[in-house]
């Protein structure tokens, strides 16, 4: 790469320090190395270190695909005599040696033109008789970057401590030149305002607070998108309030956005907050007929990257197209917002998935970026099938299908199978709430903005009235039999079929109340193969705080299933007309003008309630 060739820093070698990912070192380096700073490591005499790790390998394939980049150069400083090798690897096959230098000082390792299929490149260093210190590593790519100005939009609700921690991370010196502005949309009853120190973060990035009624994630993030249109920025980064941020991830999204062709949405991966080296989501693809997402790499679902080296894990080296990226961290071009609008008024659930599909239809695909990630509580640790979110999960899934899919059979049959599962799990409140969702869908798209302000309270009220609220531990009447665990999950088709026959026989039998009280059931066993054999249980909530009290009733089960089947028949028969209504209404519902009316009405309602 000549000295006069324009280039940008695509990413840096970074290491966990100063509170950043101290419990996830395996995502940054492997071998005989000790972290000495955010950008420096020390390799022991006769030791070796590899940077073929999640955060420090260079995802050449993504840069080639998104920006047409065909080569990269690693520039670093080395103190002490050592051997530094640059390797590359394709989706299939073994690593290739691309470049090698010996010695110390300012070093340059050039990949040369990417060989066909190259997906990752990385540095490996060996020390001789003395230690070697590697620092200031930067991956440069040839490019004439477009200007990128990012507004970070954080939606928060009663997570003051979590949100303040995110703001502290964004206020670090690393991001002073990456972020143009941070906007916090506070929708909670516990205001964050008293915890904010002024109109700027510690790094002087402007900070703006917007307080509004609770309109869910779709209302909060849409506010961020709309604010970005008038803020003189090129992109809006949607960011959750309860995450742990790796600042370098924002820098990498910023750099890739500067060279990407076609103004794509750029998404970050999700690592597990509970197990920091576990990759929870690498991107999602949509089965449009069933309208349900699945991992682009099922092999990597909940994969521990500390135990899955890049060189020996082909699934990590395949960059598959995705249909959407979760809004825990997603960079959206303002040009896309102007073209397709903001979110549909979904409150929560499916807003990110539907938006990704709508943006793609307008020519803005989504790319998930390896090496750009944050830590988040995985959704498998939540009760969104048992609590009030069950309403939004079903309603928004079916509405998304109405907007984007013309064939209803699979989505309706798949969601009815979920109702059957809820019934077998004694979760009658969930089915009752989901039936309300189907009734609302039949009223037409007008119900979406009309019910937005009641998104949580209405669903909670319906669920509690149906007897499926979370009880505090003090109300427990569990018999104490066992430890909350029961029979193991059936393995294999034969065992599953046998268990299902037992469950169905039990469900058809008369209920026999136990004088000993309900059985305690651990959250991990809250499945059909366990709950379907019980008459009354206390199921632990996913948070571990409180429980759901579930009782079997043959009459209620049959009534709810019949109702849910009939509602789906009605929706199926009306699908062509309903789909046309929802498709025609979607552009207006997502438009900034529509959202501004919603915000104005919500503000007026809040003032009236105070007055």
N, C-alpha and C positions, 0 to 999 in steps of 0.2 A: 504494500500500500504506500504510494508516494506521499511525500510530505505535503504536497499541494492538493491532495485528494480530500474532499470534505468527508467528515466522519462524525459519528456521535458515539457516546458511551452507552452501549446497550444494557450492560449490567456490570456490577462490581463483585469482587470476592468479598463476602461479608461473613462475620462470625458472631456467635451468641455472646453478648456481654452487656453489662449495664442494665440488666433486667430483661433483655430481649432473648427469649427462647433458651434460657440457661438449662432447661430440662429437655432440650431437643438437639443436642450437639451433633447427633448422628445425621441430621439433615444438612449439616454444613461441612463436616470433614470426617475422614477416617484415617487411622494409623497413629504413628508415634509423634503426635503434634499436641502442642499446648497453646490455647488461645491467649494472646497477649494484648489484644485490643479488638475493636470493631473491625479493623481491616488488616490485622496482623496475626500470624501464628509462628511458633517456634518449633522446629523439627529437631528431634534429639539426634546426637551423633550416631551415624550408621543407621539412622531410622528413615522411614519413608512415610509420606502422607499422600492421600488421594483426595481430590476434590470432585470425584465422580459422585456427587451427592445432589439431593433435591435442590438446594438453594445455590450451589456453586458450580454445577455443570451448566454449560451454555446450550439452550435449546435451539440449535441451529435450524432444525426443520421448521419450527414456527416462524422464525425470522425469514426464512426462504419463502415460505408460503404466504405470509402476511404482507411482506414488504419487498419481495423479490431480491433479498440479500443473498449473495453467492459466496461470500468469504467473511472471515472475522479474524481479528488480531487480538491476542492477549498481551497486554503490557503490564509488567509488574516490577517490583524492586525486590532484590534478594541480597541479604547480608550473610556472607559466609559461602564457602565453596559448596556447590551442590549441582545435581543434574536435574534439569527441568524438562519434562516431556509433555507434549500435547497429543492427546488421543481423540479419536472420533469413532462413532459407531452408528450403524444404520439400525432400522427396526429389527432386522434379522441379521445374524452373523456375529463376528468377533470384533473387538476393538482394532483400529488401525492407528499406527504411529504416524502423526501428521508433521510434527516438528520436534526438535530437541536442541537445547542449549546447555552449556556448562558454564559455571562461574557465578559471579555476583555482580551487583550493580543494577542499572536499569536494563531490563531484558524484554525482548519482543519474540513472541511465538506466533507465527502466522499459519492459519489453517490451509492457505492456498485456496483455490476454487473448491467449493464443497463437492465432494464426490457424490455420485447419485445415491439418493436415499439417506444421506447423512441426517441424523436427528439430534444427536448430542455431541458436544466436544468438552473436554475437561483437562485439567492440569494434574500431573503427578510429579512429586519432588522427592529426591533422595539426598540425604546428607552424607558427607564423607566423614572425616575424623572429627570435625567440629560441627556444632549446631548451625542450622540455616534458618534465617528469619525471612519469611515471605510476607510482603506487605504491598498495599496500594495496587492490587490487581484490578485491572479494568479490561472489559471486553469492548473493543471498538469495531464498528461496522461502517462500511462506506455508504454514505447517504447524504442527501440534501434534505434535511428535516423540515417539515411544515411546523409552524408555531403551534404549540399546545399550551392551553391555559385551562387548569382543572379547578372546578368548584366541587368540593366534597360536601355531600348532603347526608347528614346523619339523622335518622328518625329515632326518637327515644320516647319511652314512656315508663316512668317510675323506676328507672335503672340509673339513678344519679351517679353512684360510685363507679359503675361500669363505664358510663359515658365519659366521665371525667378522666378515667384512665386512658380511653381512646384519644381524647383530646390532648392529653399529655404526650402520648406517642406521636401524634401528628405535629406537636409543637417542637419536636427535636430539630437540631441543626441540619440533619440530613435532608429534611423536606422543605427547607426555607425557600428553595428555588423551584420546587416541584408543584406546590399548591398555590393557586391564586387566592382562594377564599374558602373558608369553612362555614357552612350554614347548618345549625342545629335546629331541627323542627321538634319542639317539645310538645307532646300530646298527653302528658301525664298530670296527675293530681299532686304529685310531689315535684315541684318545679326545680329545675336545674339552675335557674338564674342566680341564686345566692352563692353557688359554688364556682361561678365564672368570675375570673379576675379582671375582665375588661373586654375591650373590643378587638383584641388580638391574642393569638397564641404566644407562647414563650419565644418563638422564632419570628415574631412580628407578622405572621400570616393573619390577615383580617378574619375576625370571628363575628358571625351574626347569629342572633337568637330569634327564632320565630315561635311564638306560643299559639297553639290552636287546639280546638276540640279534638278528641280522639277519633280519628278517621282511619285508623289502622295503618298498616304498612303502605297500602296503595295510596292513601291520602297523604301520608308523610312524604314518601318518595316522589309522588307526583308534584308536591309543593317544591321539592328540591329541583326537579326537572324544569318546572315553570320559572323558578327564580333564576336558573342558569341561563334561560333565554334572554334575560334582560341584564345580565351581569358582565357582558363582554368577555365570556369564556368560550372555549371550543368544546369542552367536555364536562360532563357531570359524573362524579364518582359516587355511586350509591353505596353506603357503608352502614352495616349494623352497629348498634350501640353496645352490644355485649360480646365483643370480640377482642382478641389479642392480636395486635398488628405487627407485622414485620415491615418496617418502613421501606426497606429496599424494594418490596413488592410494588409500592406506588411508583417508585422511580422507574421500574421496569415497564409498567403499564404506560407511563408517560412517554418513555423512549419509543416503545413499539407503536404507540398511537401516532407519533411524529412521522413514521415512514409507512404506515399501513395503507394499502390500496383499497378504496371503496368504503372508507369510514365504517369499519366493523365495530361491534360491541366487543370489548375486551374484558374477559372475566377472570377472576382469581379462583384457585382451588380452595377447598376447605380441609384443614387439618383438625383433628379432634382435640378439643380443649381438655378432655378427660384423659386422653392418651396422646401426648404431644407429637409422637413420631408416626401416628397412624393417619393415613390419607383417607378422609371420609368421602370426598367427592372430587372427581377429576373431570367432571362434565357430564351432562345428561343428554340423551337422545329421546325423542318422543315417538311412541307408537301411536300414530294419529288415529287409527281406527278404534283402538281401545281408549285413546286419549289418556295415556299414562306414561310416565317417564321411566327410563332405566339407565343404569350407568353405561358409559361408553366402553368401559373396561370392567366387566363384572369381576374379573380376577383381582382387581385392585380395590374392590369395595372393602373398606376397613383393613387395608393392607398396612402392615407395620414396615415403614420404609427403613427402619434400622436393621431389619432382617431381610430386606429385598434389595440387594445392590443393583445399581443401574445396569452394570455389565451383564448380569445374569437374569434380568427380568425383562423379557421382550415386551410385556404389556406396558411397561413404563416408557418404552421407546416408540410406541405407536401413537401418533397424534391424530385421533379420529375427529371428524366434524361433529359439532354439537348443535342442538337446537336452541338451547338457552343456558344462561348461567344464573345461579342464584344471586339474589340481591344482597347477600352478605357483603359482597364486594364486586361491583361491576361498573366498568367505565363506559359511558354511553355518549356518543357524539351528539352535540347540540343539534347538528344538522339532522340527525335521526329523529330527535324530539320534535323539531319543526315539521318534519315530514309525516310522522305517524302519530304524534301526540304523546301524551303521558300514559299512565296505567289506566285500565278500566277500573271503575269504582268497586273493587272486589273486597275491600277492607283488608283481609289477609288471604293468603293461599292462592296460588296460580297466577298472581299478578306478574311475576317474573317470567313464568313459562309462556303465558299468553303474549306478553310483550315481545319476547324473543321470536316467536312465530310471526307476529305482526310486522316486526322490524325486518325479518328475513324476506317477507313477501314484498317489502318496499326496497329491497336491495341491500340491507344492512345485516350481514350475517354475524354470528357470534363466534368468537375464538376464545377458548380458554388457554391461558398462558402458563405453561409449566415454569416453576420457579417463582411464580407470583401467588402467594397464598396467605391466609391468616388462620388463626385458631378460633374455633366456634364449638359450642355444645352441639353434638350431632342430633339431627331430628329424631333418630331412633331412641333418644332419651326423653322424648316428650309424649304427652298423652293426647295427641291431636285427633285420635280416633274415638276417644272416650269423652273428652271434654267439649266445650262449646265450639271449638274449632271444627268439629265434625260437620257442622252446617256448611261452613265456607269451603271445606275440602270437597264436598259433593257438589254444592251449587256451582262453584266456580269451575270445577272440572267439566260439568255438563254445559255450562255457558261457553266455555272455551271450545268445546266440541261443536256447539251450535254455530259459532263464528267461523271455525276453521275446518270442519269435517261435515261432509254431506251424508254419510252413512251412519245411522244411529245404533244399529243392532249391537255391535260389540261393546260400545261404551255403556249402553243401558244394561246389557246382560252382565257385564263385569261389575258394575256398581250394585246390581241386585245381588250378585254373589257375595259382595262385601256385606250387604244387609243380612244375608243368611249367616255369615260368619259372626256378625254382631249378635244375632239371635242365639247361636250356639254358645256364645260367650256370655249370655245372660245380660247383654248390654242393650236393654230395650229402650232406654232413654236415647241412645245414639240413633237407633232406627227411627224413633218418633221425631227427633230433630231433623234427620235426613229427609223424612217425608215432608216436613214443613218446607225444606229447601226445594223439593220438587214442586210443591204447590206454588211457591213463589216464582219459580221459573216459568210456570204456565201463565202467570199474569203478564209476562212480557218484560222487555229490557227496562221499562220505566221503574221497576222495583229496585234496581241497583242503586241509583243515587238516592231514591226515596228512603231506603233502609240503611244507608251508609252510617249515619250517626248512631244507629242502634246496633251496629255490627256485633259488638261484644255483649252488651247488656241484655238485648233481646234473646240472643242464643243462650246465654247463661240462665236467664229466667225460665226459658222453655225447658232446658235440661234439668234444672232443679225441680221444677214442677213435675217433671216426669220421674223424679226419684233417683237421678243419677248425678248428684253433686258430690264433691269431695268432702268427707267427714274428717274432723280432727281426731287424732289418736285417742283423745280422752273419751270419745263416744264409742270406742270399740267394744263389741260384744263377742269377739272371736273366742272360740273355745280354747285356743292355745294348743290344739292337737298338732303335733309335729313342729316343724320349723318354718312353715309357709311353703315348703316344697312338696311336690307330689310325684306322680309317675313321670318318667323321662319322656321326652318327645319321641314319637314313633319314627323309626328310621327305615326308609325304603317303602316302595309302593304297597307291598303286602301288609306290612305293619300299619301303614297309614290307613289302608282300607279296613283292616280289622278294627282299629281304634274308631274310625268313623262309624262303623256299624254299631259299636258299643255306645257311642255318643248319641246316635239317632234313636236307639232303643231306649236310652235313658230319657231323652227329650220327650218321647211319646208316653212314657210311664207317668203315673200319678206322682205328684210332689209329696215327699215325705219329710216334713219339718223335723229338724233334729233338736232334741232337748238340750244338747250340748252347745247350741249356738252356731253361728256361721264359721266356716273354715277360713283360716288365714291363708292367703295365696300370695306368693312373691310376684313382683311385677314381671319377671322373666317368664313366669309360668302362666301369664294371663292370655292363654291361647285356647282355641277350640278344643284341642285334645286333652286339656286339663279342666277348663271351666265347664265344658259340655257334659262332664260326668258329675257335676255338683248341683245342689239345690239352693244353697245360700253360701255366699263367700264374702270375705272382705279382701278386696284386691288392692295391694299397695299402689299408690300413685307413682308415676315415673320419677318424681322429685324425691320420693321417700318420705314426704311430709303428708300424712293423712292417707285415706283409703276410700275406695268406692265400695259401697255395699250393694251387692247384686243378688237378686232372688229369682228363681225360676218360676215361670207361669206359663202353662200350655196355652191358656186362652189368650193372653196378651201376645204371645209369640205368633200364633196363627193370625190374629187380627192385624198385627203390624206387618207381617210378611205379605198378607193379601193386599193391604193398602199400598205397600211399596210396589208390588207388582202392577196393580191397577194404575198407579200414577205413571209408571214407566210406559205402560201401554198407551196411555193418553199422550205422553210426550212423543212416543214413537210415531203415532198416527198424525200428530200435529207437526212433526219435525220439519217438513219443507217450508211451512208457513212460519213457524217459530224461528227457524234458522235464518230466513230472509229478514225477519224483523230484527234479530240480534245483530246480524251482519250489517244491516243498514244503519243501525243505531250506534255501532261501535265507534266510528270516527268522531261522532259528536260527543259521545260519552267520554272519550279520551282527550278531547280538545281542551286547550288551556282555558278558553272562555267558559266551558261547562264547569271545569274545576274551580275557576274563580267564583262562579255563582255558588258552588257548594261551600267554599270557604267563607264567603260573605254571609250565607244563610246560617252556617254553623256559628260564626262569630256573633251574629245577631241573637241567635238562640241562647248562647252563653251569657250575653249581656242581660237578656230578659230573665234568665234563671237567677242571676245574681241580684237583679233589681227586684 
